[in-house]
Amino acid sequence: MGVSGVGKSSVAAALEQALGWPFAEGDDFHPAANVAKMHAGIPLDDADRQPWLAAIAGWIGTEESAGRNGIVTCSALKTAYRATLRQGHPSVWFADLTAPRAVIESRLGHRVGHFMPPSLLASQLDALEPLRADEPGATVDATGSAAEIAATIEALLRRDGRLS
């Protein structure tokens, strides 16, 4: 989880390679109307995000029902969004990726072919509610390489008994 440009997709790909778990890109679950809105530089609101979050929660449920661990990227900016993802899904564990704004802006400036323009970063940072102590997961410094961050997350999953 985290704002656009913090490294969710790169870290998830590194985790997929390290763990061999199925991986779903959260952006792929957005309805076309959401993509068009973001592409136009208009921030999504809570109502826009509900069908997207429901679709991601559905993917989580499918993986759980099949007895598989999985990795899915999702900004999950608010506690309520994370509650939607966790509802009925006890396996959910969040890696809250954080980095200084300047690092994120630099990454966004070098990203090509993404529908989320850098101009929406401020709205995401304003909406962001950091992971709370009562939510499953950990806050992870995302200033290193994707491989380094993935290794940190893997160690945290082991620490929390999510990996043997």
N, C-alpha and C positions, 0 to 999 in steps of 0.2 A: 504494500500500500504506500501511497505518497502522491505528491503533486506530479504533474506532467514534467518530464525531464529529469526526475530524480534518479532514474536508472532501473525502473521496475522491469521492463522488458529484457534488458541486457542481463540483469541479475537472474531473472527467471530462466532465461535460456541457459545460463551457466549452471543453475541448480538442476535443470532438466538433464543436462549432460552428466552432472555429478551423481544424481540420484536415480536417474532413469524413470522418473515419474512422468505421467502425462502432463502436458502444459497447455493451457488455454490463454490466449491473449484477450484480456478484458475488453479492449477497444473493439474487438470483433463482435461483441454482443450488443453494441449500440445500435438502436434503430436508425434508419437513414435520416430521419428528421433531426436526431441529436447530432449526427455527423455534420449535416448541413448547417445547423445552428452554430456549432463550434467553428466550422470552417469559415463562417461569416464573422467570427470574432465575438459571438454572443455567448455569454456564460450559461451553462445549464442551471436550471433550478431544481428543487427537490422533486417536483412532479415529472420533470424530464428524466430524472435519474431512476425513478421507480421501476419502469419496465426493464431497464438495463440491469439493475441490481437483481430483479427477480430472475432474469435470464441467467445471470452468473450463479445465483443461488441454485437454480435448476441444474446447472452443470456440476456444481459441488455435490448436490444430492445424488446425481447419477453416478459419480465416482464413488461416493460413500456406499451406495447400494451395491455396487460391484466389488466392494472391499478393496478399492484402490486408493492410495494416496495420490494427490495431485497438486499442481501448482497453477494458480490463476492470478493474473495481474488485475488490479482494480485500485483506483485512487482511494476509495473507501474513506473519503475526507472527513466524514462526520461519524460520531458514535452511533447515531441512529442508522446510518448506512451499514455499518459493521454489524449492528444487531440484526438487520435484515439478512445479511449473509450468514450469520451464525444460527438463525432461527431453525431449530430442528437439525442442525449440522454440528454435532459435538467435535468433529475433527478439525474445525477451522482454527487456524493459528496464524496471526498476522506478523509480518515483518514490516515494521514501520520505518521505511527508508527516509533518512533525513540528510540534508546537505545545506550548506550556506546558500543563500539566494544567488550570490555571484556565480557559484559553481553550476547551479541549475540553469541560470540564464545563459551561461557559456555553452552548456550542453544543448539547450534549445536552439541557440544560434547556429549550431553545427548540424542540427537534425534536418534531414531532407525527407520529403514525401509524407509527412504526417499532417493530418487534418487539424490538429490542435495548434493554433498559432501562439507564438511566445507572448503575445499581448494578453492572453488569458491567465498567465501565471499569477498575476496579482490577485485575481478573483479566487483562484484555487488556494493561495496562501491565506487569504482572508477567511475562507470557509473551513480550512483545515483545523480539525480538533485532534490533537495528538492522542496516540494510544494511551488509554487509561490503565492504571495498575490492576483493575479488576477485569480487564480484557485479556484473552489468551494471546500471547505473543511477546515481542520485544522490539524496542527501538534500536535501529541499526544505523551506524554512521555509513553513509553512502558516498564518501569522497574518494574511496579507493577504486581499484579495478573491479569489473564485474566478478571476476574469479575470486578476488579477495573477499568481496562482500558475500558472495555465495558460500565461501568457506566459513565465514563468520556465522551465517544463518544456519548452515549445517551443524556447526558446533552448538548453537543455541537450541536447535531441534533435539540434539542428543541430550543436552542438559535438561530440557523440559520433558524428556521421556518420549518424544515423538519419533525418535529413530533408535534402533538398537545397534 
